[in-house]
Amino acid sequence: MDIDKIIELIFSIAPALIVGAIAYYFFKMHTDNENNRRNFLLQKDLQKETFPLRLQAYERMALFLERVAPSKLLTRVNPTSSNKEDYEALLIATIEQEFEHNLSQQIYVSDQCWSITQAAKNATIQLIRKATMQESTDSATKLREVVLTDLMDKPAPSGAALAFIKQEVSEMW
């Protein structure tokens, strides 16, 4: 009789255990679903606030790249003397100043975008330094000519970075 009572006890407890397990499963699903919904709504609200900031950061990066494009930089920054080294230093200082002005934008743009922007800045500086070291470059005016002539053969370093920014912004929609 002992075994009969144990079996009877198991049969009477089994439905309660099954109902308890099902209730636990449904409550767990419900709480997980509620947490996911709250996280989604929170992220959606945050995105409404950060999207304009990110877009503004990409705009500022595009403006930076336009301003340091050698063709625009050379027309905007005039030499103060005929010394090519002084003009080189002025151009590089202008590029660095523009870059430092936009340093905070790296928070809002992707790491790849920031790296490409830095590479474009460094390539532009390298282009100016390389033109200064040429023997045919003997004055600031000649430096301008050499850099602009060099750009006729190949695209400006900022052009590729600008194309990347445009592509990345188009993916944000």
BELPE-V278767 format. One record per residue. N is the residue number from 0. PHI is phi in radians with two decimals (999 if undefined). D_CENTER is the distance of its C-alpha to the mean C-alpha in whole Angstrom. Layout:
BEGIN
n = <N;N>
phi = <PHI;PHI>
d_center = <D_CENTER;D_CENTER>
END
This chain:
BEGIN
n = <0;1;2;3;4;5;6;7;8;9;10;11;12;13;14;15;16;17;18;19;20;21;22;23;24;25;26;27;28;29;30;31;32;33;34;35;36;37;38;39;40;41;42;43;44;45;46;47;48;49;50;51;52;53;54;55;56;57;58;59;60;61;62;63;64;65;66;67;68;69;70;71;72;73;74;75;76;77;78;79;80;81;82;83;84;85;86;87;88;89;90;91;92;93;94;95;96;97;98;99;100;101;102;103;104;105;106;107;108;109;110;111;112;113;114;115;116;117;118;119;120;121;122;123;124;125;126;127;128;129;130;131;132;133;134;135;136;137;138;139;140;141;142;143;144;145;146;147;148;149;150;151;152;153;154;155;156;157;158;159;160;161;162;163;164;165;166;167;168;169;170;171;172>
phi = <999;-1.06;-1.18;-1.10;-1.19;-1.15;-1.13;-1.09;-1.13;-1.12;-1.14;-1.40;-1.50;-0.97;-1.08;-1.14;-1.15;-1.13;-1.10;-1.09;-1.14;-1.13;-1.10;-1.05;-1.04;-1.17;-1.15;-1.15;-1.05;-1.12;-1.17;-1.10;-1.10;-1.13;-1.11;-1.11;-1.12;-1.10;-1.09;-1.10;-1.13;-1.13;-1.13;-1.10;-1.14;-1.13;-1.13;-1.07;-1.47;-1.51;-1.02;-1.08;-1.17;-1.13;-1.10;-1.11;-1.13;-1.14;-1.09;-1.19;-1.15;-1.12;-1.11;-1.04;-1.13;-1.16;-1.24;-1.68;-1.05;-0.90;-1.11;-1.41;-1.11;-1.20;-1.40;-1.46;-1.80;-1.57;-1.17;-1.54;-2.56;-1.54;-1.28;-1.21;-1.17;-1.13;-1.18;-1.04;-1.08;-1.12;-1.11;-1.16;-1.12;-1.13;-1.09;-1.11;-1.14;-1.05;-1.16;-1.11;-1.14;-1.91;-1.02;-1.18;-1.25;-1.13;-1.18;-1.71;-1.77;-1.21;-1.07;-1.14;-1.10;-1.12;-1.12;-1.17;-1.13;-1.10;-1.09;-1.14;-1.08;-1.14;-1.16;-1.16;-1.08;-1.10;-1.08;-1.17;-1.11;-1.11;-1.18;-1.19;-1.37;-1.16;-1.17;-1.27;-1.50;-2.10;-2.58;-1.14;-1.15;-1.17;-1.06;-1.04;-1.10;-1.11;-1.13;-1.15;-1.15;-1.07;-1.35;-1.24;-1.44;-2.48;-1.28;-1.18;-1.03;-1.29;-1.12;-1.17;-1.15;-1.14;-1.11;-1.13;-1.08;-1.06;-1.16;-1.18;-1.19;-1.15;-1.39;-1.32;-1.36>
d_center = <76;74;72;72;71;68;67;68;65;63;63;63;60;58;57;56;54;52;52;50;48;47;46;44;42;42;41;38;37;37;35;33;32;32;30;27;28;27;24;23;24;23;19;20;21;18;16;18;17;13;13;14;12;9;10;12;8;8;11;11;9;12;14;14;14;17;19;18;19;23;25;24;24;27;29;27;28;32;33;36;38;39;38;35;34;33;31;29;29;28;25;23;24;23;19;19;20;17;14;16;16;12;12;11;8;6;7;6;2;2;5;6;4;5;8;9;9;11;13;14;15;17;19;20;21;23;24;26;27;29;30;32;33;35;39;39;37;39;38;35;36;36;33;32;34;32;29;29;32;29;27;29;29;26;22;20;18;15;16;15;11;12;13;10;8;12;12;9;10;13;12;12;15>
END
